[in-house]
Amino acid sequence: MQLNSCPWCGTTLTTDDYEITEKMQRIRCHHPLCEFHGEQGLPVYTVDEEIYKQVPTIIIGTVDKIAQLPWKNNMYELFGQKNFYHPEHGFRYEDKESKRGWESINRLKPPELIIQDELHLISGPLGSLTGLYEVAVDLLCQQDGKGPKIIASTATIRGAEAQVRALYGRDVTQFPLAVQKSDDNFVSYSVNTTDQPGRLYVGICAPGVSGKIQSIQTYAALTTITRSGESEYMDPYWTMLGYFNTVKELSGMLTTFKNEIPTRLDMLDSDKAFPHELYVEEMTSRKKAKEIPELLSKMEKTMKEKGALDAVLATNMISVGVDINRLGIMLMHGQPKTTSEYIQATSRVGREFPGLVLTIFNSMRSRDLSHFERFRAYHQSIYRNVEAMSVTPFSMGSRKKGLTGAFIGFHRQSLIDISKEKSANKFHYSQQVEELKHRFHSRINKTNNWEYEEAENTLTEFISWWGNMANKYNEQLSYRKDQYSKDHLLKQFQEKPKTKESRPAMMSLRNVEGEIKVEEMWLEDE
């Protein structure tokens, strides 16, 4: 359930409003007066198969999904490759004659507009691999030699020209253009603090005291202050937002909230004027997708409502998309790695009410201590300190990880005759293959990140390898490993292939740490 309320009338949806079978998915609003109460349902799809079938006008997704290009047999349908249409069942691609009720069509237009929000996040290892797969996506979106328009937005970036060139192979046109006034650039303008309070940044550093004790005393003091008065203006500071650079640090603070902070509150509030057991939630990648909207709803609850949160401890998940106006206070546990992350994270508070950001520095870390010593100067010119992003899609490491998937995926989704799982053996060198390779090479060349002849030789070798595999295993070559094929073209990085000729390709752009199994054992006399 990714859609919790009807976007038309606002009615809260339940699991009964979702109907999902092997053939279709439908979301209905149960309010009898809603426009989408009937059989047709809401024009919203959350299941991959239904998205491929209906080809919605707008698709919302993550860059992680494009890693599936070499693994899925029908992603070309998302790029407009459809030849039949049915009023009830949507679109499809078939190499057979149409059945009754299906209308033959030429094809659909590929995506014409790509909107990349928070461009500064597409950097580092993720950005490099994204830039590699963007070559395939850009080419698959082209029609009559013209690609899609790309709009990228960000509030914190430096060196955008180099980043966009590496990601999309294009020049940057900034909108809006720079204006004459330094305090009004169309997107933002300066206002007096009497009109809009903004945020107050405070640095806390106590040499000789552990970071844990600093955190305990700060949280306990804030809790006592906000719970001691009955003022209606205290609500923005009721729910404390904690930011952590690592999940490990956050986990330690969760335990502290259950043990040490209530003990500290017993000292500060000996009369027990307010409850000392605090209601704390975490916002991390450990949360399931369906739990995030529920947590955001809890964060909306005011101090007078039942179930209001006392604190939310978060990682950098808080930096994007959390737009809750009532939040007014944040505690930063150590200086984040980049200034753009610091700006993005702290901008979650102080939107409607005066905001307070408390940064707790660890005196044992030289970087934290340096930031504390130049705290005022740093914050007075904070946007000047935003770092340039690093994107290297055609570096040795990036090519090793992603080039196989991007190149094979582009050919698989472009040559429909070889796209089926068992059709990898149908690949052979042809004029069409040479043209696709040339387009891929030309798009790479636009980034100015890979030497021309080396790229040409590498792509030619890919085609030679695939052709040799197809000839050697003939009818028994598939794209992925299965029990019915002699060999497979691709493998996962940790997978043991049937032969050494298979090459690795990523199935996801996420960097997930391996899990450790823990077995609980008891002695006989325990």
Legacy VTK file of the C-alpha trace (Angstrom):
# vtk DataFile Version 3.0
C-alpha trace
ASCII
DATASET POLYDATA
POINTS 526 float
0.000 0.000 0.000
2.031 2.921 -1.271
-1.063 5.103 -1.653
-2.627 5.680 1.781
-5.323 8.189 0.850
-7.379 8.995 -2.222
-5.670 11.840 -4.131
-9.085 13.046 -5.360
-11.208 13.275 -2.192
-8.708 12.583 0.614
-10.461 9.475 1.990
-8.111 7.119 3.863
-7.610 3.928 1.864
-7.506 0.439 3.382
-6.226 -2.902 2.127
-9.779 -3.687 0.990
-9.489 -0.875 -1.585
-6.574 -2.679 -3.265
-7.402 -5.470 -5.706
-4.376 -7.313 -7.101
-4.552 -10.535 -9.126
-2.180 -12.279 -11.529
-3.673 -10.316 -14.420
-4.469 -6.841 -13.056
-4.200 -4.285 -10.271
-6.888 -1.794 -9.297
-7.146 0.771 -6.488
-10.651 2.029 -5.708
-11.812 4.745 -3.323
-14.536 3.412 -1.021
-16.218 6.809 -0.529
-19.560 6.511 -2.394
-19.489 10.117 -3.654
-15.920 10.002 -4.973
-15.353 10.190 -8.734
-13.160 7.066 -8.494
-15.510 4.904 -6.433
-16.702 2.771 -9.339
-15.300 -0.170 -11.248
-12.683 1.875 -13.111
-10.831 2.904 -9.956
-7.961 5.370 -9.569
-5.554 5.771 -12.516
-2.636 4.853 -10.229
-0.477 1.730 -10.548
2.148 0.457 -8.106
2.895 -3.023 -9.508
5.580 -3.339 -12.201
3.537 -5.536 -14.540
0.583 -3.155 -14.492
2.846 -0.140 -15.106
4.289 -1.881 -18.181
0.779 -2.684 -19.381
-0.835 0.720 -18.834
2.217 2.925 -19.588
1.077 5.836 -17.346
1.588 9.455 -18.415
3.826 10.030 -15.388
6.150 7.434 -13.871
7.737 8.043 -10.477
10.718 5.876 -9.613
14.300 5.699 -8.430
17.471 5.482 -10.521
17.915 2.047 -8.965
15.301 0.636 -11.336
17.323 1.229 -14.502
19.802 -1.451 -13.410
17.132 -3.951 -14.535
17.697 -3.094 -18.229
19.798 -6.208 -18.995
17.703 -8.513 -16.799
14.090 -7.786 -17.829
12.747 -8.991 -21.154
10.193 -6.235 -21.772
11.489 -2.927 -20.417
11.376 -1.627 -23.990
7.608 -1.317 -23.480
8.237 1.570 -21.055
9.990 3.360 -23.909
6.972 3.242 -26.230
7.450 -0.118 -27.991
3.763 -1.117 -28.162
1.764 -2.318 -31.145
-1.677 -3.165 -29.720
-4.185 -1.263 -27.605
-7.302 -2.361 -25.709
-9.651 0.132 -23.943
-9.781 -2.040 -20.806
-6.470 -3.918 -20.770
-4.147 -1.126 -21.908
-1.189 -1.582 -24.272
0.987 -4.537 -25.181
3.641 -5.695 -27.618
3.115 -8.952 -29.509
4.755 -10.368 -32.602
1.512 -12.227 -33.384
-1.770 -11.052 -34.880
-4.146 -9.156 -32.618
-6.979 -10.865 -30.778
-10.555 -9.649 -30.741
-10.911 -6.220 -29.125
-7.245 -5.265 -29.579
-6.499 -2.390 -31.946
-3.262 -2.323 -33.937
-1.109 0.806 -33.426
2.313 1.878 -34.735
3.988 2.646 -31.407
3.843 5.153 -28.563
6.151 8.078 -28.034
9.071 7.387 -25.688
9.390 9.560 -22.546
9.716 13.198 -23.601
10.546 14.766 -20.233
12.774 13.505 -17.423
12.712 15.367 -14.103
15.618 14.630 -11.764
14.952 16.034 -8.309
17.786 16.617 -5.825
20.546 16.480 -8.433
23.255 16.842 -5.785
22.429 13.332 -4.512
23.370 11.771 -7.875
27.062 11.839 -7.101
29.837 9.592 -5.852
29.537 5.827 -6.587
25.758 6.053 -7.145
26.129 9.002 -9.515
28.912 7.329 -11.468
26.874 4.175 -12.089
23.790 6.258 -12.847
25.750 8.191 -15.473
26.746 4.894 -17.073
23.168 3.584 -17.314
21.904 7.018 -18.396
23.673 6.397 -21.720
21.266 3.518 -22.404
18.210 5.373 -21.048
18.961 8.478 -23.124
19.274 6.431 -26.326
16.130 4.373 -25.625
14.179 7.608 -25.135
15.253 9.023 -28.499
12.835 9.386 -31.390
13.836 10.703 -34.811
17.280 11.474 -33.412
15.944 13.711 -30.635
16.250 12.832 -26.978
14.059 13.831 -24.036
14.220 17.174 -22.287
15.895 16.827 -18.875
15.141 19.147 -15.961
17.271 18.722 -12.851
16.642 20.669 -9.666
18.736 21.230 -6.570
19.268 23.905 -3.943
22.850 22.966 -3.068
25.330 22.318 -5.848
28.673 23.432 -7.199
30.287 22.467 -10.495
26.930 21.627 -12.061
28.334 21.916 -15.592
30.834 19.069 -15.091
28.307 16.926 -13.209
25.595 17.282 -15.861
28.116 16.653 -18.646
29.186 13.386 -16.984
25.603 12.296 -16.211
23.677 13.330 -19.304
26.275 14.344 -21.902
24.649 17.770 -22.246
25.299 21.443 -21.621
23.630 23.221 -18.717
21.116 26.007 -19.130
20.315 27.470 -15.745
16.803 28.584 -14.899
16.058 31.055 -13.588
18.919 33.232 -14.778
20.972 35.173 -12.252
19.355 38.527 -11.441
20.840 41.878 -10.522
20.041 41.779 -6.799
22.236 39.575 -4.633
19.423 39.060 -2.104
16.771 38.064 -4.685
17.543 35.340 -7.222
13.915 34.528 -8.126
13.956 31.171 -6.309
14.873 32.672 -2.929
15.097 36.127 -1.453
16.173 37.660 1.835
13.544 38.632 4.405
13.829 40.274 7.787
13.837 37.910 10.766
10.904 39.846 12.219
8.818 38.735 9.230
10.088 35.141 8.982
12.159 33.839 11.920
14.153 31.190 10.015
16.598 28.968 11.945
19.059 29.573 14.755
22.186 27.376 14.709
23.878 26.548 18.020
27.086 24.553 18.427
27.683 22.384 21.509
31.099 20.976 22.373
32.316 19.811 25.780
35.957 18.634 25.768
36.587 15.925 28.311
32.978 14.725 28.231
31.874 11.783 26.107
29.508 12.388 23.204
26.961 10.068 24.811
26.768 12.147 28.005
26.454 15.337 25.936
23.532 13.809 24.043
21.796 12.513 27.180
21.955 15.862 28.939
20.900 17.834 25.839
17.860 15.656 25.092
16.878 15.573 28.771
17.176 19.368 29.095
15.080 19.979 25.965
12.443 17.508 27.128
12.200 19.162 30.547
11.920 22.670 29.059
9.199 21.776 26.546
7.151 19.685 28.998
7.370 22.099 31.937
5.175 24.814 30.427
1.653 24.637 29.009
2.269 27.162 26.249
0.546 26.505 22.909
3.697 27.802 21.198
5.707 24.816 22.468
4.348 22.303 19.905
7.061 22.866 17.215
9.693 21.838 19.788
7.779 18.877 21.245
9.040 16.353 18.682
12.853 16.386 18.711
14.514 15.387 15.452
17.891 13.667 15.815
20.265 13.357 12.848
22.985 10.694 12.772
25.748 10.048 10.261
25.621 6.267 10.767
22.988 3.690 11.713
25.367 2.366 14.380
25.353 5.672 16.275
21.581 5.919 15.922
21.049 2.417 17.337
23.070 3.342 20.411
20.926 6.418 21.004
17.707 4.351 20.726
18.912 2.273 23.672
19.888 5.457 25.524
16.348 6.817 25.157
15.011 3.733 26.904
17.531 3.680 29.752
19.748 6.700 30.488
17.525 9.626 29.412
14.551 8.621 31.664
17.029 8.324 34.565
18.318 11.830 33.833
14.734 13.123 33.672
14.093 11.671 37.155
16.781 14.079 38.406
15.562 17.129 36.501
11.893 16.490 37.212
11.780 14.829 40.603
8.071 15.663 41.033
7.175 13.679 37.872
5.268 16.602 36.345
5.370 14.823 32.956
5.920 11.217 31.786
9.573 10.201 31.639
9.058 7.275 29.257
9.480 8.852 25.825
7.837 7.710 22.579
10.702 7.428 20.071
10.742 6.236 16.466
13.580 5.791 13.973
13.672 6.782 10.298
16.290 4.620 8.623
16.636 2.180 5.740
15.661 -0.550 8.201
12.063 0.653 7.947
9.867 -1.069 5.374
8.418 1.002 2.536
4.883 0.828 3.942
6.077 1.998 7.400
7.518 5.314 6.154
4.146 6.971 5.313
2.792 5.790 8.680
5.777 7.371 10.461
5.306 10.656 8.578
1.654 10.698 9.703
2.778 10.244 13.315
5.224 13.136 12.947
2.323 15.370 11.896
0.543 14.827 15.248
0.674 17.814 17.607
1.519 17.697 21.332
-2.171 17.589 22.280
-2.985 14.592 20.094
-2.740 11.002 21.250
0.349 9.229 19.900
2.445 12.388 19.416
6.123 11.502 19.062
8.672 12.739 21.590
11.627 12.146 19.264
12.494 10.835 15.813
16.026 9.572 15.227
17.008 9.594 11.563
19.873 9.060 9.152
20.224 11.012 5.889
16.795 9.651 4.869
15.437 12.776 6.575
17.220 15.035 4.080
14.882 14.433 1.149
11.112 14.562 0.919
10.254 15.064 4.609
8.167 18.241 4.434
6.454 18.518 7.827
5.898 22.151 8.729
5.339 21.690 12.479
8.891 20.482 13.176
11.029 23.138 14.845
14.036 21.508 16.509
16.865 19.263 15.303
19.926 17.808 16.996
22.850 17.040 14.685
25.139 14.354 16.090
28.443 15.364 14.554
29.091 17.378 11.399
27.740 15.625 8.259
30.243 14.679 5.559
29.217 17.421 3.140
27.882 20.963 3.505
25.060 20.258 1.040
23.888 17.397 3.262
24.076 19.717 6.302
21.936 22.358 4.560
19.409 19.836 3.247
19.020 18.042 6.594
18.666 21.162 8.762
16.136 22.689 6.361
13.604 20.091 7.560
12.943 22.276 10.627
11.971 25.926 10.984
9.701 26.037 7.939
6.612 27.540 9.542
7.829 28.274 13.061
11.217 29.512 14.372
13.715 26.683 13.999
16.493 25.629 16.361
19.419 23.462 15.192
21.750 22.145 17.885
24.944 20.550 16.561
26.648 18.313 19.107
30.350 18.124 18.220
32.688 15.348 19.333
35.845 16.988 20.675
37.830 13.818 19.933
37.247 14.235 16.201
39.494 16.845 14.617
36.957 17.680 11.885
34.179 18.296 14.423
36.487 20.412 16.547
37.513 22.486 13.517
33.872 23.173 12.641
33.140 24.204 16.225
36.101 26.602 16.335
34.958 28.423 13.180
31.236 27.910 13.789
30.089 31.513 13.228
32.210 32.140 10.109
31.142 28.810 8.572
27.436 29.500 9.009
27.641 33.090 7.815
28.926 31.853 4.438
27.450 28.360 4.432
26.484 28.212 0.731
30.024 29.223 -0.219
31.247 26.005 1.425
29.152 23.657 -0.729
31.512 21.112 -2.327
31.602 20.141 -6.004
30.154 16.707 -6.692
32.271 13.885 -8.107
30.781 11.858 -10.989
33.081 9.535 -12.973
30.874 7.142 -14.981
33.695 5.816 -17.161
36.401 5.337 -14.569
37.918 1.851 -14.332
35.869 0.860 -11.273
32.602 2.153 -12.674
33.111 0.385 -16.014
33.901 -2.852 -14.234
30.678 -2.633 -12.237
28.204 -1.283 -14.741
29.330 -1.194 -18.382
28.326 -4.793 -19.129
24.805 -4.232 -17.809
24.339 -0.878 -19.553
25.614 -2.050 -22.966
23.867 -5.454 -22.973
20.692 -3.869 -21.573
20.642 -1.251 -24.337
20.918 -3.928 -27.040
18.393 -6.237 -25.373
15.758 -3.491 -25.159
16.538 -2.143 -28.653
16.534 -5.469 -30.546
13.147 -6.913 -29.618
13.827 -10.179 -31.467
16.538 -11.080 -28.932
14.860 -9.649 -25.825
13.146 -12.829 -24.576
14.920 -14.782 -21.853
15.860 -17.718 -24.107
16.747 -15.514 -27.111
20.280 -14.474 -26.148
21.507 -17.063 -28.648
19.849 -15.185 -31.551
22.356 -12.345 -31.319
24.685 -11.966 -34.289
26.700 -9.158 -35.800
24.728 -7.075 -38.300
24.483 -3.564 -39.646
21.822 -2.797 -37.019
24.122 -3.967 -34.211
26.935 -1.828 -35.616
24.603 1.193 -35.719
23.517 0.649 -32.096
27.151 0.372 -31.014
27.963 3.589 -32.883
25.095 5.443 -31.137
26.244 4.146 -27.749
29.828 5.205 -28.496
28.745 8.668 -29.712
26.725 9.228 -26.533
29.729 8.216 -24.397
31.917 10.634 -26.332
29.646 13.545 -25.353
30.682 13.175 -21.719
34.394 13.727 -22.512
35.196 11.116 -19.871
36.594 8.175 -21.859
39.319 8.029 -24.465
37.717 7.552 -27.910
39.708 4.594 -29.258
39.658 2.695 -25.952
35.881 3.007 -25.792
35.557 1.836 -29.409
37.726 -1.230 -28.771
35.895 -2.121 -25.539
32.433 -1.984 -27.144
33.633 -3.964 -30.179
34.988 -6.634 -27.830
31.578 -6.843 -26.078
29.881 -7.588 -29.408
32.523 -10.181 -30.300
32.129 -11.907 -26.914
28.329 -12.058 -27.178
28.507 -13.374 -30.763
30.957 -16.110 -29.738
28.724 -17.131 -26.817
25.680 -17.309 -29.120
27.554 -19.478 -31.654
29.058 -21.793 -29.043
25.896 -22.578 -27.065
23.373 -22.101 -29.891
19.890 -22.969 -28.561
21.054 -23.321 -24.950
22.050 -19.720 -24.089
19.874 -17.592 -21.797
20.410 -14.182 -20.236
20.372 -15.390 -16.649
21.178 -18.665 -14.950
18.502 -21.366 -14.961
18.373 -25.155 -14.832
17.336 -25.592 -18.476
20.190 -23.716 -20.191
23.755 -24.867 -20.773
25.075 -21.392 -20.099
23.961 -17.851 -19.435
25.241 -14.524 -20.720
25.063 -12.602 -17.435
25.649 -13.401 -13.812
25.399 -11.525 -10.529
28.682 -10.458 -8.952
28.517 -13.032 -6.159
27.027 -15.791 -8.312
28.949 -18.881 -9.409
28.271 -19.291 -13.163
28.085 -22.569 -15.041
31.122 -21.519 -17.088
33.756 -18.797 -16.767
32.523 -17.033 -19.918
29.543 -15.318 -18.237
30.122 -11.685 -17.262
28.796 -9.922 -14.143
26.119 -7.217 -14.232
24.449 -5.385 -11.370
20.792 -6.045 -10.540
20.561 -3.006 -8.283
22.415 0.272 -7.741
22.039 0.032 -3.972
25.041 -0.640 -1.789
23.672 -3.142 0.712
25.952 -4.566 3.370
25.925 -8.312 3.832
23.948 -9.612 6.786
25.501 -11.629 9.606
23.553 -14.579 10.962
23.452 -14.700 14.750
22.506 -17.960 16.450
21.318 -17.907 20.058
22.701 -20.790 22.129
21.924 -21.836 25.690
23.830 -24.123 28.047
22.019 -27.210 29.318
21.719 -25.922 32.891
20.412 -22.445 31.894
LINES 1 527
526 0 1 2 3 4 5 6 7 8 9 10 11 12 13 14 15 16 17 18 19 20 21 22 23 24 25 26 27 28 29 30 31 32 33 34 35 36 37 38 39 40 41 42 43 44 45 46 47 48 49 50 51 52 53 54 55 56 57 58 59 60 61 62 63 64 65 66 67 68 69 70 71 72 73 74 75 76 77 78 79 80 81 82 83 84 85 86 87 88 89 90 91 92 93 94 95 96 97 98 99 100 101 102 103 104 105 106 107 108 109 110 111 112 113 114 115 116 117 118 119 120 121 122 123 124 125 126 127 128 129 130 131 132 133 134 135 136 137 138 139 140 141 142 143 144 145 146 147 148 149 150 151 152 153 154 155 156 157 158 159 160 161 162 163 164 165 166 167 168 169 170 171 172 173 174 175 176 177 178 179 180 181 182 183 184 185 186 187 188 189 190 191 192 193 194 195 196 197 198 199 200 201 202 203 204 205 206 207 208 209 210 211 212 213 214 215 216 217 218 219 220 221 222 223 224 225 226 227 228 229 230 231 232 233 234 235 236 237 238 239 240 241 242 243 244 245 246 247 248 249 250 251 252 253 254 255 256 257 258 259 260 261 262 263 264 265 266 267 268 269 270 271 272 273 274 275 276 277 278 279 280 281 282 283 284 285 286 287 288 289 290 291 292 293 294 295 296 297 298 299 300 301 302 303 304 305 306 307 308 309 310 311 312 313 314 315 316 317 318 319 320 321 322 323 324 325 326 327 328 329 330 331 332 333 334 335 336 337 338 339 340 341 342 343 344 345 346 347 348 349 350 351 352 353 354 355 356 357 358 359 360 361 362 363 364 365 366 367 368 369 370 371 372 373 374 375 376 377 378 379 380 381 382 383 384 385 386 387 388 389 390 391 392 393 394 395 396 397 398 399 400 401 402 403 404 405 406 407 408 409 410 411 412 413 414 415 416 417 418 419 420 421 422 423 424 425 426 427 428 429 430 431 432 433 434 435 436 437 438 439 440 441 442 443 444 445 446 447 448 449 450 451 452 453 454 455 456 457 458 459 460 461 462 463 464 465 466 467 468 469 470 471 472 473 474 475 476 477 478 479 480 481 482 483 484 485 486 487 488 489 490 491 492 493 494 495 496 497 498 499 500 501 502 503 504 505 506 507 508 509 510 511 512 513 514 515 516 517 518 519 520 521 522 523 524 525
